[in-house]
Amino acid sequence: MDSTLTTLAGQIAQLDAVDPAQLERMRHEALTAPAPWKAEYSTYQSGGWWTTSLMNGSGDAADVTIDDCAARPTGLLARMPATSALLADLGLNYMWVRLARLEANAFLWEHRDYDELDQVERHRLHIPLHTNTSAFLVTGGTKVHMTGGRIWRLTPTYAHGVCNLLGPDRIHLIADVYADDTYRRLARRPSLHPANAEPLPAAKETLLAERLQAARSMAELGYPEAAERMLLRLFYAYALPEGTVYDLIAELHTSLGDMEATTRWTAAKRRLLAITA
């Protein structure tokens, strides 16, 4: 890997392969199991992001707000034998395991994870079960399509966002695991292929000014939420300094004289990006 990919692999990387036949059985289970999908973390998303739990502290699949716990299987996992077998074979120390479904034209806005949890070493693993090439993650100014067939590791303490532009639904198994020797063996050879990582173009100041003016025009016509979303989506098209989209939205509302909205979006930036200073 070149130096850019090596750096990026600290944020997102491929680990071991998954047996194709088992992966297909897991995909079928994810698509057909009677899952109680929940729309949690509403401030982090556009709508269209749903999760259901396979392992957690309560054993209830509808309990989807992650926390530190000694995870145990939910009733849903009991109905998914291929998925249960893979999780058992990996032998990891699970904190939480979920299915996450992202619909077409849906976004998880730029954010960081784990800030509210105990400061212990943990890692997030993704196994793509059902995806498409318009579904990708953005981190470090690069968009990464997590292809099927491998276990991926995401370091969610780096600012990142996810989108599914065209569909069909993107469904991933997401396992948050505590670091131990089993995890370290799994993660001993992380890799990131250039075909999976596409650097986004830098956004010139003139372009950002044009988009901000377009958003202001939209808001003045009575569509402030659409204006906000237009600015939020810049994160998925351009390599931007961290938090730029939130700063643009705050600037939009300041220009409109709506200081309550400016304060709200400034606070949202601090919350979503876990800014404490």
LINBELMO-V661803 format. One record per helix or strand of 2 or more residues. SS is the DSSP state (a for helix, b for strand). FROM is the first residue (numbers start at 1). LEN is the number of residues. Records with the same first field share a line. If there is no record, write none. Layout:
BEGIN
SS: FROM-LEN + FROM-LEN
END
This chain:
BEGIN
a: 3-6 + 20-13 + 42-3 + 77-3 + 81-10 + 181-6 + 194-3 + 205-16 + 224-13 + 244-12 + 259-14
b: 12-6 + 49-8 + 72-2 + 93-10 + 106-6 + 122-9 + 135-5 + 142-3 + 150-5 + 160-5 + 170-9 + 197-3 + 201-2 + 238-2
END
